[in-house]
Amino acid sequence: MSLKIRGGEFVWSKSNGGTAISKKWMILLCLGSFCVGLLFTNSMWTLPETSDIQRPSGNEEHKIKLVSDGCDSSIRDKRGEPEDILGEVSKTHHAIQTLGKTISTLEMELAAAKAAQESILNGSPVSENVKIPQSNGKPKYLMVVGINTAFSSRKRRDSVRATWMPQGEKRKRLEEEKGIIIRFVIGHSATSGGILDKAVEAEEQKHGDFLRLEHVEGYLELSAKTKIYFATAVALWDAEFYIKVDDDVHVNIATLGTTLVRHRSKPRVYIGCMKSGPVLAQKGVRYHEPEHWKFGEEGNRYFRHATGQLYAISKDLATYISINKHVLHKYANEDVSLGAWFIGLDVEHIDDRRLCCGTPPDCEWKAQAGNICVASFDWTCSGICKSAERIKEVHQRCGEGEKTLWSAVF
Protein backbone atom coordinates (compact mmCIF):
# COMPACT_ATOMS: atom_id res chain seq x y z
CA MET A 1 0.00 0.00 0.00
CA SER A 2 1.27 3.50 -0.88
CA LEU A 3 0.26 7.14 -0.63
CA LYS A 4 -0.01 9.09 -3.84
CA ILE A 5 -1.20 12.52 -4.87
CA ARG A 6 -3.56 12.82 -7.73
CA GLY A 7 -4.96 16.13 -8.75
CA GLY A 8 -4.37 17.68 -5.32
CA GLU A 9 -5.76 14.66 -3.40
CA PHE A 10 -4.09 12.05 -1.25
CA VAL A 11 -4.84 8.54 -2.44
CA TRP A 12 -4.07 5.34 -0.69
CA SER A 13 -3.37 2.62 -3.16
CA LYS A 14 -2.80 -1.08 -2.96
CA SER A 15 -1.38 -3.38 -5.44
CA ASN A 16 -4.77 -4.91 -5.96
CA GLY A 17 -6.70 -1.63 -5.80
CA GLY A 18 -6.78 1.59 -3.70
CA THR A 19 -9.04 3.79 -1.71
CA ALA A 20 -8.64 7.56 -2.11
CA ILE A 21 -8.78 10.01 0.91
CA SER A 22 -9.49 13.63 0.22
CA LYS A 23 -7.46 16.57 1.62
CA LYS A 24 -10.37 17.71 3.78
CA TRP A 25 -10.62 14.36 5.48
CA MET A 26 -6.93 14.44 6.21
CA ILE A 27 -7.21 17.83 7.96
CA LEU A 28 -10.17 16.65 10.04
CA LEU A 29 -8.23 13.56 11.05
CA CYS A 30 -5.30 15.70 12.28
CA LEU A 31 -7.58 18.00 14.28
CA GLY A 32 -9.26 15.08 15.94
CA SER A 33 -5.98 13.54 16.92
CA PHE A 34 -4.90 16.85 18.46
CA CYS A 35 -8.04 17.16 20.56
CA VAL A 36 -7.74 13.61 21.86
CA GLY A 37 -4.15 14.27 22.87
CA LEU A 38 -5.12 17.49 24.65
CA LEU A 39 -7.81 15.74 26.71
CA PHE A 40 -5.35 13.03 27.69
CA THR A 41 -2.74 15.58 28.86
CA ASN A 42 -5.21 17.53 31.06
CA SER A 43 -6.32 14.38 32.81
CA MET A 44 -2.69 13.57 33.75
CA TRP A 45 -1.90 17.01 35.31
CA THR A 46 -5.08 17.66 37.29
CA LEU A 47 -4.26 18.94 40.89
CA PRO A 48 -5.61 16.93 43.83
CA GLU A 49 -8.47 18.31 45.89
CA THR A 50 -7.72 20.50 48.95
CA SER A 51 -8.93 17.77 51.26
CA ASP A 52 -6.28 15.42 49.81
CA ILE A 53 -3.36 17.73 50.87
CA GLN A 54 -1.64 16.55 54.08
CA ARG A 55 -1.59 19.45 56.59
CA PRO A 56 1.47 19.96 58.79
CA SER A 57 1.31 18.85 62.42
CA GLY A 58 1.22 21.27 65.37
CA ASN A 59 5.00 21.08 65.92
CA GLU A 60 5.67 21.70 62.27
CA GLU A 61 3.35 24.73 62.29
CA HIS A 62 5.30 26.11 65.30
CA LYS A 63 8.60 25.62 63.46
CA ILE A 64 7.26 27.36 60.40
CA LYS A 65 6.08 30.26 62.57
CA LEU A 66 9.51 30.57 64.17
CA VAL A 67 11.18 30.68 60.80
CA SER A 68 8.66 33.24 59.62
CA ASP A 69 9.21 35.37 62.73
CA GLY A 70 12.96 35.21 62.18
CA CYS A 71 12.47 36.74 58.78
CA ASP A 72 10.37 39.56 60.19
CA SER A 73 12.77 42.50 60.51
CA SER A 74 10.64 44.33 63.11
CA ILE A 75 10.58 41.34 65.49
CA ARG A 76 14.27 40.67 64.96
CA ASP A 77 15.17 44.26 65.83
CA LYS A 78 13.16 44.17 69.06
CA ARG A 79 14.67 40.87 70.14
CA GLY A 80 18.36 41.72 69.56
CA GLU A 81 18.90 45.45 69.33
CA PRO A 82 22.58 46.46 69.55
CA GLU A 83 21.76 48.98 72.29
CA ASP A 84 20.37 46.24 74.53
CA ILE A 85 23.44 44.07 73.98
CA LEU A 86 25.81 46.94 74.73
CA GLY A 87 23.78 47.79 77.83
CA GLU A 88 24.10 44.27 79.17
CA VAL A 89 27.83 44.22 78.43
CA SER A 90 28.23 47.56 80.25
CA LYS A 91 26.31 46.26 83.28
CA THR A 92 28.45 43.14 83.39
CA HIS A 93 31.67 45.18 83.12
CA HIS A 94 30.50 47.49 85.93
CA ALA A 95 29.67 44.51 88.13
CA ILE A 96 33.12 43.02 87.53
CA GLN A 97 34.79 46.33 88.38
CA THR A 98 32.75 46.67 91.59
CA LEU A 99 33.63 43.13 92.60
CA GLY A 100 37.30 43.80 91.89
CA LYS A 101 37.27 46.94 94.05
CA THR A 102 35.54 45.06 96.87
CA ILE A 103 38.14 42.29 96.75
CA SER A 104 40.95 44.87 96.68
CA THR A 105 39.48 46.67 99.69
CA LEU A 106 39.13 43.45 101.65
CA GLU A 107 42.72 42.49 100.83
CA MET A 108 43.96 45.88 102.00
CA GLU A 109 41.94 45.70 105.23
CA LEU A 110 43.23 42.20 105.89
CA ALA A 111 46.80 43.33 105.30
CA ALA A 112 46.30 46.32 107.61
CA ALA A 113 44.88 44.05 110.32
CA LYS A 114 47.85 41.72 109.98
CA ALA A 115 50.24 44.67 110.18
CA ALA A 116 48.53 45.90 113.35
CA GLN A 117 48.69 42.45 114.90
CA GLU A 118 52.35 42.11 113.95
CA SER A 119 53.11 45.51 115.48
CA ILE A 120 51.42 44.52 118.74
CA LEU A 121 53.13 41.11 118.87
CA ASN A 122 56.51 42.71 118.28
CA GLY A 123 55.92 44.97 121.26
CA SER A 124 56.11 48.28 119.40
CA PRO A 125 55.65 51.00 122.03
CA VAL A 126 52.62 53.19 121.55
CA SER A 127 51.65 56.39 123.32
CA GLU A 128 49.33 55.88 126.27
CA ASN A 129 46.65 58.09 124.76
CA VAL A 130 46.61 56.03 121.55
CA LYS A 131 44.04 53.26 121.76
CA ILE A 132 44.60 50.21 119.62
CA PRO A 133 41.51 50.09 117.37
CA GLN A 134 39.52 46.89 117.32
CA SER A 135 38.57 45.08 114.14
CA ASN A 136 34.91 45.94 114.61
CA GLY A 137 33.71 49.48 115.14
CA LYS A 138 37.05 50.97 114.14
CA PRO A 139 36.69 54.79 113.90
CA LYS A 140 37.23 56.44 110.56
CA TYR A 141 39.45 59.48 110.17
CA LEU A 142 40.11 61.96 107.41
CA MET A 143 43.88 62.12 107.81
CA VAL A 144 46.81 61.23 110.01
CA VAL A 145 49.51 63.93 110.14
CA GLY A 146 52.89 62.63 111.26
CA ILE A 147 55.39 65.35 112.15
CA ASN A 148 58.88 63.98 111.65
CA THR A 149 61.10 65.07 114.52
CA ALA A 150 64.38 64.22 116.25
CA PHE A 151 65.68 64.08 119.82
CA SER A 152 67.44 67.41 119.41
CA SER A 153 64.31 69.23 118.16
CA ARG A 154 62.52 70.02 121.42
CA LYS A 155 62.37 73.76 120.65
CA ARG A 156 60.94 73.09 117.20
CA ARG A 157 58.23 70.88 118.71
CA ASP A 158 57.28 73.53 121.24
CA SER A 159 57.06 76.16 118.48
CA VAL A 160 54.73 73.90 116.47
CA ARG A 161 52.58 73.32 119.56
CA ALA A 162 52.38 77.08 120.08
CA THR A 163 51.25 77.76 116.49
CA TRP A 164 49.45 75.40 114.12
CA MET A 165 49.08 72.21 116.19
CA PRO A 166 46.10 72.27 118.62
CA GLN A 167 46.83 71.16 122.17
CA GLY A 168 45.02 69.42 125.00
CA GLU A 169 41.24 69.24 124.66
CA LYS A 170 41.35 71.03 121.32
CA ARG A 171 43.48 68.25 119.86
CA LYS A 172 41.05 65.61 121.12
CA ARG A 173 38.17 67.64 119.71
CA LEU A 174 40.01 67.83 116.38
CA GLU A 175 40.19 64.05 116.30
CA GLU A 176 36.56 63.49 117.27
CA GLU A 177 34.87 66.26 115.26
CA LYS A 178 37.15 66.65 112.25
CA GLY A 179 38.76 63.22 112.02
CA ILE A 180 42.30 64.63 112.09
CA ILE A 181 45.10 62.90 113.99
CA ILE A 182 48.36 64.83 114.62
CA ARG A 183 51.43 63.25 116.22
CA PHE A 184 55.14 63.88 116.47
CA VAL A 185 56.89 60.83 115.02
CA ILE A 186 60.10 59.58 116.61
CA GLY A 187 61.90 56.29 117.21
CA HIS A 188 64.46 55.31 119.85
CA SER A 189 68.07 56.13 120.52
CA ALA A 190 70.90 53.71 119.85
CA THR A 191 71.07 53.09 123.60
CA SER A 192 67.49 52.13 124.35
CA GLY A 193 66.26 53.56 127.63
CA GLY A 194 69.01 56.17 127.73
CA ILE A 195 68.76 59.85 128.56
CA LEU A 196 67.35 60.78 125.14
CA ASP A 197 64.51 58.25 125.39
CA LYS A 198 63.71 59.33 128.94
CA ALA A 199 63.50 62.97 127.85
CA VAL A 200 60.96 62.07 125.14
CA GLU A 201 59.00 59.94 127.60
CA ALA A 202 58.76 62.90 130.00
CA GLU A 203 57.63 65.14 127.12
CA GLU A 204 55.07 62.52 126.16
CA GLN A 205 53.63 62.41 129.65
CA LYS A 206 53.17 66.18 129.54
CA HIS A 207 51.67 66.55 126.06
CA GLY A 208 50.60 63.06 124.94
CA ASP A 209 51.28 63.87 121.28
CA PHE A 210 53.96 61.35 120.23
CA LEU A 211 53.92 58.31 118.00
CA ARG A 212 56.89 56.14 118.98
CA LEU A 213 58.28 53.85 116.29
CA GLU A 214 60.26 50.63 116.49
CA HIS A 215 63.16 52.39 114.82
CA VAL A 216 66.63 53.63 115.75
CA GLU A 217 66.95 57.34 115.00
CA GLY A 218 69.65 58.58 112.63
CA TYR A 219 69.91 61.03 109.73
CA LEU A 220 70.88 58.30 107.28
CA GLU A 221 67.88 56.24 108.38
CA LEU A 222 65.14 58.62 107.25
CA SER A 223 63.98 56.30 104.47
CA ALA A 224 63.56 53.45 106.92
CA LYS A 225 61.77 55.75 109.37
CA THR A 226 59.33 56.90 106.70
CA LYS A 227 58.53 53.32 105.79
CA ILE A 228 57.94 52.32 109.42
CA TYR A 229 55.86 55.44 110.05
CA PHE A 230 53.35 54.68 107.30
CA ALA A 231 53.16 51.00 108.25
CA THR A 232 52.55 51.89 111.91
CA ALA A 233 50.06 54.68 111.20
CA VAL A 234 47.90 52.59 108.88
CA ALA A 235 47.84 49.83 111.52
CA LEU A 236 46.71 52.20 114.28
CA TRP A 237 44.29 54.50 112.48
CA ASP A 238 41.88 53.92 109.62
CA ALA A 239 42.20 57.15 107.66
CA GLU A 240 41.67 58.30 104.09
CA PHE A 241 45.06 60.04 103.89
CA TYR A 242 48.42 59.79 105.63
CA ILE A 243 50.70 62.82 105.70
CA LYS A 244 54.35 63.29 106.55
CA VAL A 245 55.61 66.79 107.40
CA ASP A 246 58.86 68.07 108.88
CA ASP A 247 58.88 69.87 112.25
CA ASP A 248 60.27 73.09 110.72
CA VAL A 249 57.36 73.63 108.32
CA HIS A 250 54.25 75.74 108.94
CA VAL A 251 50.98 74.01 108.05
CA ASN A 252 47.39 75.28 107.72
CA ILE A 253 45.42 72.22 108.82
CA ALA A 254 42.01 73.24 107.46
CA THR A 255 43.45 74.17 104.07
CA LEU A 256 45.28 70.85 103.97
CA GLY A 257 42.02 69.00 104.70
CA THR A 258 40.01 70.81 102.02
CA THR A 259 42.82 70.16 99.54
CA LEU A 260 42.86 66.44 100.22
CA VAL A 261 39.11 65.86 100.11
CA ARG A 262 39.08 66.91 96.47
CA HIS A 263 40.93 63.69 95.72
CA ARG A 264 39.14 61.33 98.11
CA SER A 265 37.33 59.49 95.29
CA LYS A 266 40.66 58.44 93.76
CA PRO A 267 42.03 55.12 95.03
CA ARG A 268 45.78 55.78 94.81
CA VAL A 269 47.03 59.37 95.01
CA TYR A 270 50.43 60.80 95.84
CA ILE A 271 50.16 64.54 96.56
CA GLY A 272 52.95 67.04 97.00
CA CYS A 273 55.23 69.52 95.25
CA MET A 274 56.72 67.33 92.55
CA LYS A 275 60.35 67.88 91.61
CA SER A 276 63.17 66.19 89.71
CA GLY A 277 66.51 67.11 91.22
CA PRO A 278 69.97 66.04 90.04
CA VAL A 279 71.44 62.71 91.12
CA LEU A 280 74.54 63.73 93.08
CA ALA A 281 77.37 61.28 92.48
CA GLN A 282 80.11 63.25 94.23
CA LYS A 283 80.99 61.95 97.67
CA GLY A 284 80.95 64.26 100.66
CA VAL A 285 78.23 66.59 99.37
CA ARG A 286 74.80 66.89 100.92
CA TYR A 287 72.19 64.54 99.41
CA HIS A 288 74.92 62.33 97.91
CA GLU A 289 73.42 59.25 96.26
CA PRO A 290 75.67 56.18 96.67
CA GLU A 291 73.57 54.28 94.14
CA HIS A 292 73.75 57.02 91.54
CA TRP A 293 74.73 54.50 88.83
CA LYS A 294 71.19 53.07 88.93
CA PHE A 295 69.84 56.32 87.54
CA GLY A 296 71.93 56.34 84.37
CA GLU A 297 74.89 58.44 83.35
CA GLU A 298 76.45 61.08 85.57
CA GLY A 299 74.47 64.29 85.44
CA ASN A 300 71.10 62.57 85.14
CA ARG A 301 68.10 63.61 87.20
CA TYR A 302 65.72 61.68 89.43
CA PHE A 303 62.23 60.72 88.35
CA ARG A 304 59.43 63.00 89.54
CA HIS A 305 58.76 62.75 93.26
CA ALA A 306 57.31 64.93 96.03
CA THR A 307 59.61 67.16 98.00
CA GLY A 308 60.20 65.84 101.50
CA GLN A 309 58.94 68.83 103.52
CA LEU A 310 55.29 67.71 103.19
CA TYR A 311 53.44 65.10 101.15
CA ALA A 312 50.30 63.01 101.44
CA ILE A 313 49.35 59.54 100.25
CA SER A 314 46.02 57.74 100.19
CA LYS A 315 45.18 54.74 102.36
CA ASP A 316 45.83 52.15 99.64
CA LEU A 317 49.40 53.38 99.22
CA ALA A 318 50.07 53.44 102.96
CA THR A 319 48.76 49.88 103.14
CA TYR A 320 50.95 48.92 100.20
CA ILE A 321 53.99 50.17 102.11
CA SER A 322 52.89 48.23 105.19
CA ILE A 323 52.50 44.99 103.25
CA ASN A 324 55.77 45.29 101.33
CA LYS A 325 57.97 47.10 103.86
CA HIS A 326 60.46 44.23 103.99
CA VAL A 327 61.24 44.41 100.25
CA LEU A 328 60.96 48.14 99.48
CA HIS A 329 64.41 49.47 98.67
CA LYS A 330 65.78 52.46 100.58
CA TYR A 331 67.82 55.11 98.78
CA ALA A 332 69.92 57.72 100.56
CA ASN A 333 67.23 60.39 100.29
CA GLU A 334 63.87 59.76 101.92
CA ASP A 335 61.77 61.61 99.36
CA VAL A 336 63.48 59.73 96.52
CA SER A 337 62.78 56.41 98.26
CA LEU A 338 59.07 57.15 98.58
CA GLY A 339 58.87 58.18 94.93
CA ALA A 340 60.69 55.00 93.90
CA TRP A 341 58.16 52.83 95.75
CA PHE A 342 55.34 54.32 93.66
CA ILE A 343 57.00 54.85 90.28
CA GLY A 344 56.02 51.41 88.98
CA LEU A 345 52.49 51.43 90.40
CA ASP A 346 49.22 52.72 89.03
CA VAL A 347 49.44 55.90 91.12
CA GLU A 348 48.23 59.39 90.27
CA HIS A 349 50.92 61.97 91.02
CA ILE A 350 49.33 65.30 91.96
CA ASP A 351 51.56 68.37 91.85
CA ASP A 352 50.06 71.05 94.13
CA ARG A 353 52.29 74.09 94.61
CA ARG A 354 50.29 75.29 97.62
CA LEU A 355 52.12 72.61 99.58
CA CYS A 356 55.43 74.44 99.16
CA CYS A 357 54.88 78.18 99.51
CA GLY A 358 57.66 80.43 100.70
CA THR A 359 57.69 82.29 104.01
CA PRO A 360 56.48 85.91 104.16
CA PRO A 361 56.01 87.85 102.05
CA ASP A 362 55.23 85.00 99.60
CA CYS A 363 52.58 83.18 101.63
CA GLU A 364 51.23 86.49 102.93
CA TRP A 365 50.60 87.87 99.45
CA LYS A 366 48.88 84.64 98.43
CA ALA A 367 46.68 84.70 101.54
CA GLN A 368 45.64 88.30 100.81
CA ALA A 369 44.69 87.21 97.30
CA GLY A 370 42.47 84.46 98.77
CA ASN A 371 44.84 81.62 97.89
CA ILE A 372 45.86 80.39 101.34
CA CYS A 373 48.90 78.13 101.36
CA VAL A 374 48.88 74.63 102.81
CA ALA A 375 52.53 74.72 103.88
CA SER A 376 55.25 77.38 104.04
CA PHE A 377 59.02 77.06 104.36
CA ASP A 378 62.31 78.34 102.93
CA TRP A 379 63.89 76.35 100.12
CA THR A 380 67.36 77.51 101.12
CA CYS A 381 66.98 75.80 104.51
CA SER A 382 64.72 72.89 103.40
CA GLY A 383 62.37 74.26 106.06
CA ILE A 384 61.79 77.54 107.85
CA CYS A 385 65.18 79.02 108.57
CA LYS A 386 65.56 79.25 112.37
CA SER A 387 62.04 77.86 112.64
CA ALA A 388 61.91 77.77 116.44
CA GLU A 389 62.12 81.58 116.44
CA ARG A 390 60.43 82.47 113.13
CA ILE A 391 57.48 80.08 112.88
CA LYS A 392 55.35 82.32 115.12
CA GLU A 393 55.80 85.20 112.70
CA VAL A 394 54.91 82.95 109.76
CA HIS A 395 51.82 81.80 111.64
CA GLN A 396 50.68 85.34 112.36
CA ARG A 397 51.13 86.54 108.81
CA CYS A 398 50.17 83.42 106.83
CA GLY A 399 48.01 81.35 109.21
CA GLU A 400 44.43 80.57 108.20
CA GLY A 401 42.99 81.47 111.62
CA GLU A 402 41.50 79.24 114.30
CA LYS A 403 37.91 79.91 113.23
CA THR A 404 38.68 78.55 109.77
CA LEU A 405 39.72 75.23 111.24
CA TRP A 406 36.65 74.71 113.43
CA SER A 407 34.19 75.87 110.78
CA ALA A 408 35.70 73.69 108.05
CA VAL A 409 33.60 70.82 106.70
CA PHE A 410 35.46 67.89 105.19
C-alpha positions in Angstrom: 0.0 0.0 0.0 1.3 3.5 -0.9 0.3 7.1 -0.6 0.0 9.1 -3.8 -1.2 12.5 -4.9 -3.6 12.8 -7.7 -5.0 16.1 -8.8 -4.4 17.7 -5.3 -5.8 14.7 -3.4 -4.1 12.0 -1.2 -4.8 8.5 -2.4 -4.1 5.3 -0.7 -3.4 2.6 -3.2 -2.8 -1.1 -3.0 -1.4 -3.4 -5.4 -4.8 -4.9 -6.0 -6.7 -1.6 -5.8 -6.8 1.6 -3.7 -9.0 3.8 -1.7 -8.6 7.6 -2.1 -8.8 10.0 0.9 -9.5 13.6 0.2 -7.5 16.6 1.6 -10.4 17.7 3.8 -10.6 14.4 5.5 -6.9 14.4 6.2 -7.2 17.8 8.0 -10.2 16.7 10.0 -8.2 13.6 11.0 -5.3 15.7 12.3 -7.6 18.0 14.3 -9.3 15.1 15.9 -6.0 13.5 16.9 -4.9 16.8 18.5 -8.0 17.2 20.6 -7.7 13.6 21.9 -4.2 14.3 22.9 -5.1 17.5 24.7 -7.8 15.7 26.7 -5.3 13.0 27.7 -2.7 15.6 28.9 -5.2 17.5 31.1 -6.3 14.4 32.8 -2.7 13.6 33.8 -1.9 17.0 35.3 -5.1 17.7 37.3 -4.3 18.9 40.9 -5.6 16.9 43.8 -8.5 18.3 45.9 -7.7 20.5 48.9 -8.9 17.8 51.3 -6.3 15.4 49.8 -3.4 17.7 50.9 -1.6 16.6 54.1 -1.6 19.4 56.6 1.5 20.0 58.8 1.3 18.8 62.4 1.2 21.3 65.4 5.0 21.1 65.9 5.7 21.7 62.3 3.4 24.7 62.3 5.3 26.1 65.3 8.6 25.6 63.5 7.3 27.4 60.4 6.1 30.3 62.6 9.5 30.6 64.2 11.2 30.7 60.8 8.7 33.2 59.6 9.2 35.4 62.7 13.0 35.2 62.2 12.5 36.7 58.8 10.4 39.6 60.2 12.8 42.5 60.5 10.6 44.3 63.1 10.6 41.3 65.5 14.3 40.7 65.0 15.2 44.3 65.8 13.2 44.2 69.1 14.7 40.9 70.1 18.4 41.7 69.6 18.9 45.5 69.3 22.6 46.5 69.6 21.8 49.0 72.3 20.4 46.2 74.5 23.4 44.1 74.0 25.8 46.9 74.7 23.8 47.8 77.8 24.1 44.3 79.2 27.8 44.2 78.4 28.2 47.6 80.2 26.3 46.3 83.3 28.4 43.1 83.4 31.7 45.2 83.1 30.5 47.5 85.9 29.7 44.5 88.1 33.1 43.0 87.5 34.8 46.3 88.4 32.7 46.7 91.6 33.6 43.1 92.6 37.3 43.8 91.9 37.3 46.9 94.0 35.5 45.1 96.9 38.1 42.3 96.7 41.0 44.9 96.7 39.5 46.7 99.7 39.1 43.5 101.6 42.7 42.5 100.8 44.0 45.9 102.0 41.9 45.7 105.2 43.2 42.2 105.9 46.8 43.3 105.3 46.3 46.3 107.6 44.9 44.1 110.3 47.9 41.7 110.0 50.2 44.7 110.2 48.5 45.9 113.3 48.7 42.5 114.9 52.4 42.1 114.0 53.1 45.5 115.5 51.4 44.5 118.7 53.1 41.1 118.9 56.5 42.7 118.3 55.9 45.0 121.3 56.1 48.3 119.4 55.6 51.0 122.0 52.6 53.2 121.6 51.6 56.4 123.3 49.3 55.9 126.3 46.7 58.1 124.8 46.6 56.0 121.5 44.0 53.3 121.8 44.6 50.2 119.6 41.5 50.1 117.4 39.5 46.9 117.3 38.6 45.1 114.1 34.9 45.9 114.6 33.7 49.5 115.1 37.0 51.0 114.1 36.7 54.8 113.9 37.2 56.4 110.6 39.5 59.5 110.2 40.1 62.0 107.4 43.9 62.1 107.8 46.8 61.2 110.0 49.5 63.9 110.1 52.9 62.6 111.3 55.4 65.4 112.2 58.9 64.0 111.7 61.1 65.1 114.5 64.4 64.2 116.2 65.7 64.1 119.8 67.4 67.4 119.4 64.3 69.2 118.2 62.5 70.0 121.4 62.4 73.8 120.7 60.9 73.1 117.2 58.2 70.9 118.7 57.3 73.5 121.2 57.1 76.2 118.5 54.7 73.9 116.5 52.6 73.3 119.6 52.4 77.1 120.1 51.2 77.8 116.5 49.4 75.4 114.1 49.1 72.2 116.2 46.1 72.3 118.6 46.8 71.2 122.2 45.0 69.4 125.0 41.2 69.2 124.7 41.4 71.0 121.3 43.5 68.2 119.9 41.0 65.6 121.1 38.2 67.6 119.7 40.0 67.8 116.4 40.2 64.0 116.3 36.6 63.5 117.3 34.9 66.3 115.3 37.2 66.7 112.2 38.8 63.2 112.0 42.3 64.6 112.1 45.1 62.9 114.0 48.4 64.8 114.6 51.4 63.2 116.2 55.1 63.9 116.5 56.9 60.8 115.0 60.1 59.6 116.6 61.9 56.3 117.2 64.5 55.3 119.8 68.1 56.1 120.5 70.9 53.7 119.8 71.1 53.1 123.6 67.5 52.1 124.4 66.3 53.6 127.6 69.0 56.2 127.7 68.8 59.8 128.6 67.3 60.8 125.1 64.5 58.3 125.4 63.7 59.3 128.9 63.5 63.0 127.8 61.0 62.1 125.1 59.0 59.9 127.6 58.8 62.9 130.0 57.6 65.1 127.1 55.1 62.5 126.2 53.6 62.4 129.6 53.2 66.2 129.5 51.7 66.6 126.1 50.6 63.1 124.9 51.3 63.9 121.3 54.0 61.3 120.2 53.9 58.3 118.0 56.9 56.1 119.0 58.3 53.9 116.3 60.3 50.6 116.5 63.2 52.4 114.8 66.6 53.6 115.7 66.9 57.3 115.0 69.6 58.6 112.6 69.9 61.0 109.7 70.9 58.3 107.3 67.9 56.2 108.4 65.1 58.6 107.3 64.0 56.3 104.5 63.6 53.4 106.9 61.8 55.7 109.4 59.3 56.9 106.7 58.5 53.3 105.8 57.9 52.3 109.4 55.9 55.4 110.0 53.3 54.7 107.3 53.2 51.0 108.3 52.5 51.9 111.9 50.1 54.7 111.2 47.9 52.6 108.9 47.8 49.8 111.5 46.7 52.2 114.3 44.3 54.5 112.5 41.9 53.9 109.6 42.2 57.2 107.7 41.7 58.3 104.1 45.1 60.0 103.9 48.4 59.8 105.6 50.7 62.8 105.7 54.3 63.3 106.5 55.6 66.8 107.4 58.9 68.1 108.9 58.9 69.9 112.2 60.3 73.1 110.7 57.4 73.6 108.3 54.3 75.7 108.9 51.0 74.0 108.0 47.4 75.3 107.7 45.4 72.2 108.8 42.0 73.2 107.5 43.4 74.2 104.1 45.3 70.8 104.0 42.0 69.0 104.7 40.0 70.8 102.0 42.8 70.2 99.5 42.9 66.4 100.2 39.1 65.9 100.1 39.1 66.9 96.5 40.9 63.7 95.7 39.1 61.3 98.1 37.3 59.5 95.3 40.7 58.4 93.8 42.0 55.1 95.0 45.8 55.8 94.8 47.0 59.4 95.0 50.4 60.8 95.8 50.2 64.5 96.6 53.0 67.0 97.0 55.2 69.5 95.2 56.7 67.3 92.5 60.4 67.9 91.6 63.2 66.2 89.7 66.5 67.1 91.2 70.0 66.0 90.0 71.4 62.7 91.1 74.5 63.7 93.1 77.4 61.3 92.5 80.1 63.3 94.2 81.0 62.0 97.7 81.0 64.3 100.7 78.2 66.6 99.4 74.8 66.9 100.9 72.2 64.5 99.4 74.9 62.3 97.9 73.4 59.2 96.3 75.7 56.2 96.7 73.6 54.3 94.1 73.8 57.0 91.5 74.7 54.5 88.8 71.2 53.1 88.9 69.8 56.3 87.5 71.9 56.3 84.4 74.9 58.4 83.3 76.4 61.1 85.6 74.5 64.3 85.4 71.1 62.6 85.1 68.1 63.6 87.2 65.7 61.7 89.4 62.2 60.7 88.3 59.4 63.0 89.5 58.8 62.8 93.3 57.3 64.9 96.0 59.6 67.2 98.0 60.2 65.8 101.5 58.9 68.8 103.5 55.3 67.7 103.2 53.4 65.1 101.1 50.3 63.0 101.4 49.4 59.5 100.3 46.0 57.7 100.2 45.2 54.7 102.4 45.8 52.1 99.6 49.4 53.4 99.2 50.1 53.4 103.0 48.8 49.9 103.1 50.9 48.9 100.2 54.0 50.2 102.1 52.9 48.2 105.2 52.5 45.0 103.2 55.8 45.3 101.3 58.0 47.1 103.9 60.5 44.2 104.0 61.2 44.4 100.2 61.0 48.1 99.5 64.4 49.5 98.7 65.8 52.5 100.6 67.8 55.1 98.8 69.9 57.7 100.6 67.2 60.4 100.3 63.9 59.8 101.9 61.8 61.6 99.4 63.5 59.7 96.5 62.8 56.4 98.3 59.1 57.1 98.6 58.9 58.2 94.9 60.7 55.0 93.9 58.2 52.8 95.7 55.3 54.3 93.7 57.0 54.9 90.3 56.0 51.4 89.0 52.5 51.4 90.4 49.2 52.7 89.0 49.4 55.9 91.1 48.2 59.4 90.3 50.9 62.0 91.0 49.3 65.3 92.0 51.6 68.4 91.9 50.1 71.0 94.1 52.3 74.1 94.6 50.3 75.3 97.6 52.1 72.6 99.6 55.4 74.4 99.2 54.9 78.2 99.5 57.7 80.4 100.7 57.7 82.3 104.0 56.5 85.9 104.2 56.0 87.9 102.0 55.2 85.0 99.6 52.6 83.2 101.6 51.2 86.5 102.9 50.6 87.9 99.4 48.9 84.6 98.4 46.7 84.7 101.5 45.6 88.3 100.8 44.7 87.2 97.3 42.5 84.5 98.8 44.8 81.6 97.9 45.9 80.4 101.3 48.9 78.1 101.4 48.9 74.6 102.8 52.5 74.7 103.9 55.2 77.4 104.0 59.0 77.1 104.4 62.3 78.3 102.9 63.9 76.3 100.1 67.4 77.5 101.1 67.0 75.8 104.5 64.7 72.9 103.4 62.4 74.3 106.1 61.8 77.5 107.8 65.2 79.0 108.6 65.6 79.2 112.4 62.0 77.9 112.6 61.9 77.8 116.4 62.1 81.6 116.4 60.4 82.5 113.1 57.5 80.1 112.9 55.3 82.3 115.1 55.8 85.2 112.7 54.9 83.0 109.8 51.8 81.8 111.6 50.7 85.3 112.4 51.1 86.5 108.8 50.2 83.4 106.8 48.0 81.4 109.2 44.4 80.6 108.2 43.0 81.5 111.6 41.5 79.2 114.3 37.9 79.9 113.2 38.7 78.6 109.8 39.7 75.2 111.2 36.7 74.7 113.4 34.2 75.9 110.8 35.7 73.7 108.0 33.6 70.8 106.7 35.5 67.9 105.2 
